[in-house]
């Protein structure tokens, strides 16, 4: 299609609706979007011409119903794909997701060398993403990456555990320069992405404001998603909440930060397991705790207690309706619910507002959130991406 779409906003909103909710009749879509029928009709025509939406005419009713039944709109089965990536400590995970939300093939992993410059890691990530996208069929329209550190305006700062100091990943196209034209590049904090995904598809569905706490082997992060339409949430350096100012030195500069007592490293220490830096050790201790082995279970409960102390302070300050634990912390919500809840109840706000705490529902929420972010960017200008422009479409619309 060489003409611009007539209704760019309606086209984007309709695509988002179909992506998140699946097939709908045109009448349902019109009601849900609150737009005029003619506007939705034009958007459907444009999307069908772009090959993004399939319009299926229903069989004529033989029961004498009035009027013609509304056609059904579906995301195209060979529609566009995005690659979602999560750059963690030691390894990156990647997954291809098609319009409509279905994962294509198996997720992939890529080793990440902490001593390598960020640009080399990003080039390798882009190359692996391109390989995966090629195998998926359908046009590749976006790559979104979740990382730790502080992510502001496309710049990742102080991702201590990745060895990144100031990396203008999106702001200076460190990632986009390795991508083909029409493929947008976005970066966001891993916890913001996890929060987006849990809010849209997981434990936070239908909740008001949601506080997500997540941990990897090293470090604890958080994100707050306020009430209202789900968008990428505000990331919090939750792991650097001071819980003991005479505690051990943290690489961030403070002493006694929460993550020194409640992340994967702390769990291994409490369980008496030598920490070789292998993230699988953390899952192993949690699995043994789940089987009831005394020392791992005691370690999980001890760590949960400290996490609960941190969560209570965060709830006092942020007043979320729901606290969702993701990553390895998810297991703690099951294994050590009593410790978490009793510490959370130390928070006045949690007692008064009856703040709930729950385990996340998604297996790899950062990847789910990254896929949503890449599609959100695509929905803002689908014809640009498919027209093979020069990759200038930016998440901030600039
Ligand atoms: Zn710290």
Boltz pocket constraint, residues with backbone or C-beta under 6 A from the ligand:
constraints:
  - pocket:
      binder: B
      contacts: [[A, 239], [A, 240], [A, 241], [A, 250], [A, 251], [A, 252], [A, 253], [A, 254], [A, 257]]
      max_distance: 6.0
